[in-house]
Amino acid sequence: MKNFRLARLFNPRIVQNQNGFTILEVLIAVVIVGIISAAIALSIGTSSKVLVSANTQEVAKDIAAGDMEYIRSLPYADNYILLTSSSSTSNSGNPVTFRVVVTPGAATGTVAFKDGSSVIGTGTLSGGQTTFSTSSLSLGTHSITAVYSGDATYNSITSIVITQTVTASSTSPLLPGPINGNYTSSINVTYLRRYEQRIDITITWGGKTVFTLTDFRANY
């Protein structure tokens, strides 16, 4: 007690501090904490969006490069075909949609969707496109192809093989964003001259274009 009296004598503010914080001080502290928390949340949200965007771009580039490499492996032709899946990994009993784009868009006829050597469905081209949905794929890995029947103008052609994996339960990607699917490829061929083509492969995700790859082919 004696020591406290001596301290009070030399520093009267010590007594005031025994009463705690004022309401104004508490409010200021709450505002500061709120501002800091909001800044941290905004930073985390921005970082997550950047990560998703970068990951989406990289996956789209890989898909476009694979599709273009497939086209380069084909003989020079008047028509090409691309096959994509709504998701490369699906759950047993859930529907998955396969989409085919045949170029030019004037191509008509039918497309057979095959699992290995077995036909699992067909579709009729409209504007050079058709889709087929199924929920009957068994558990495991499936090798899916699309075979265009051709018409009076364009030759028949078979797509590259894509892998469809059917699992018993859902799987979560290691990174934000749908790294395992939900991408769509489309192809556009422009004839620059009689024997020269410009090929544009566009990758979309969520209805938005995320990457376009362009190449040129010639046949002299």
Secondary structure, DSSP 8 states (H G I E B T S, - for coil): -HHHHHHHHH-THHHHHTT---HHHHHHHHHHHHHHHHHHHHHHHHHHHHHHHHHHHHHHHHHHHHHHHHHHHS---S-EEEEEESBSEEETTS-EEEEEEEESTT--SEEEEEETTEEEEEEE-BTTEEEEEES---SEEEEEEEEE---SSS--EE---EEEEEESS----SSSS-TTB-EEEEEEEEEEETTEEEEEEEEEETTEEEEEEEEEEE--
